[in-house]
Amino acid sequence: MYRLDREAHRRRNVVERCFNKLKQNKALATRYDKRARHYKALVTLACLRLWLPNRHCGHAPAPPPGVPAPPPGQRS
C-alpha cells in the first residue's frame, strides 16, 4: 500500500494545470515553430499571458482608482 503525500500531490497538480493551460495555445501544443529560439519565445509569451492579469492582455489598461470606467465599446 502506498502512502499519499498530499503536499507533493498538490504541487504536482499545480504544475499539471499550468501545462494544460499552456497547451491551449495550438502553436505551442503542436510545436509549430521549427527554430528553438522561436519556440522558446512562444513559450515565454504564453507564460506571460498566464502570469499577467487578463485586463492587461490586449485590452486598454484599467482606470486609476476613483475614476469610473468608460462604458463597453467606448474608447477613452
Helices and strands as residue ranges (DSSP letters): H 6-22, H 26-30, H 36-51, G 54-56
